[in-house]
Amino acid sequence: MRVLSISEFAEWTRTAVEKSYILSTENNANLFPFAAKMTLRMPDVIPSPFTERIMFRNQKDIICFERVKEVHMYDDVESIGTVFDLVCCVTKGKGTSLQRVRFIAD
């Protein structure tokens, strides 16, 4: 596993062979605790290091993740694509915790 800053992730997206980013409820059960199964395939990624934001978009939709602390890249294991987690800061009450959102780059 490699830990990337948003700037390093932006550079990876510019040079990577993978050109589609997949967000699936199957890989993020902690975020989507309901019976429906969904998959979003987003061909564009817009990292913004200055605002700690990473946006993914397709022709009709945008999904934006804010307060991104770092990206955990799992490109050292052969799989269906490159797996990466966005690690975001989440405020709960008076404290903060880290929440991971798993993507597959294909």
PEQUI-V832579 format. One record per backbone hydrogen bond with DSSP energy under -0.5 kcal/mol. NH is the residue of the N-H (numbers start at 0). CO is the residue of the C=O. E is the energy in kcal/mol with one decimal. If there is no record, write none. Layout:
[[NH CO E] [NH CO E]]
This chain:
[[1 72 -2.5] [3 1 -0.6] [3 70 -3.4] [8 4 -2.4] [9 5 -2.5] [10 6 -2.0] [11 7 -2.2] [12 8 -2.5] [13 9 -1.4] [14 10 -1.4] [15 11 -2.0] [20 41 -2.9] [21 19 -0.5] [21 103 -3.0] [22 20 -0.5] [22 39 -2.4] [23 21 -0.5] [23 101 -0.5] [24 37 -2.5] [26 23 -0.8] [27 24 -0.8] [30 27 -1.5] [31 27 -1.7] [33 31 -1.7] [39 22 -3.0] [41 20 -3.0] [41 39 -0.6] [42 40 -0.5] [43 56 -2.0] [45 54 -3.3] [47 52 -2.9] [50 47 -1.0] [51 47 -0.7] [52 47 -1.8] [53 64 -2.3] [54 45 -2.0] [55 62 -2.7] [56 43 -2.2] [57 60 -2.2] [62 55 -2.7] [64 53 -2.5] [66 50 -0.5] [66 51 -0.5] [67 51 -2.5] [68 66 -0.5] [68 86 -3.2] [69 86 -1.2] [70 3 -2.8] [71 84 -2.6] [72 1 -3.0] [72 70 -0.7] [73 71 -0.5] [73 82 -3.3] [74 72 -0.5] [81 104 -2.2] [82 73 -1.0] [82 80 -0.6] [83 102 -2.1] [84 71 -2.5] [85 100 -2.6] [86 69 -2.7] [86 84 -0.6] [87 85 -0.7] [87 98 -3.0] [88 66 -2.6] [89 96 -3.2] [91 89 -0.5] [91 94 -3.0] [94 91 -2.1] [96 89 -2.8] [98 87 -2.9] [100 85 -2.0] [102 83 -3.0] [103 21 -1.8] [104 81 -3.5] [105 19 -2.9] [105 103 -0.5]]
